[in-house]
Amino acid sequence: MTEEEKQIVPQVILNDLKYLSVRQLYFNWFFPTGAEVANQLIDNTIKVYLQSIKRQDLIKRIRNLGGNETHNVIKIINILITELSLDFDLNTHKDVLENLYKLYQNRYLDSLKKTGDCKTLLKDLNTIDYTYKYFRDRVNISDQAKEETIINKIFFKNQDLPWGVDNISLCGLFYRDNQHFKN
């Protein structure tokens, strides 16, 4: 692994864990918290992707949006579609991603009045799965480095990792109703 990959792989591992957390939150009907974490996950994954393709200029541009807008995944994805000619299906997923961002903003009570109506449901997990996989798959690291990530090292090899006092099957959680990461 290169020195750069040694910086990127731990971030992908943390995002993989955050992704599993989002799925667990949604399946247990903690939708608002799941949405908040999902927005963080997508935001982080996009920035890891940009780091991996050496586009610090775009990371800086995103940071220059200022405040909460630096985490507005709709704005970020629109920038990337324009600048990198990505084929991300924003039309299909825009409403859900907008609601995720609104719920992310609601982590502060004073934001409740500003964001307006927003909701998220279990079906929104499809957009989260699509978006996470889309940007995770584009993280530019070697096959050797990919093999060090949780999803590649464990789930793609049909292994399991029982988790917590209840020994939750993380492999089962990963693949449950997942249309984008296929077993």
Secondary structure as GFF3:
##gff-version 3
##sequence-region A 1 183
A	DSSP	alpha_helix	3	27	.	.	.	ID=ss1
A	DSSP	alpha_helix	31	52	.	.	.	ID=ss2
A	DSSP	alpha_helix	56	63	.	.	.	ID=ss3
A	DSSP	three_ten_helix	67	71	.	.	.	ID=ss4
A	DSSP	alpha_helix	73	84	.	.	.	ID=ss5
A	DSSP	alpha_helix	90	105	.	.	.	ID=ss6
A	DSSP	three_ten_helix	109	111	.	.	.	ID=ss7
A	DSSP	alpha_helix	112	115	.	.	.	ID=ss8
A	DSSP	three_ten_helix	122	124	.	.	.	ID=ss9
A	DSSP	alpha_helix	125	137	.	.	.	ID=ss10
A	DSSP	alpha_helix	143	146	.	.	.	ID=ss11
A	DSSP	alpha_helix	150	153	.	.	.	ID=ss12
A	DSSP	three_ten_helix	155	157	.	.	.	ID=ss13
A	DSSP	beta_strand	162	163	.	.	.	ID=ss14
A	DSSP	beta_strand	168	169	.	.	.	ID=ss15
A	DSSP	alpha_helix	170	175	.	.	.	ID=ss16
###
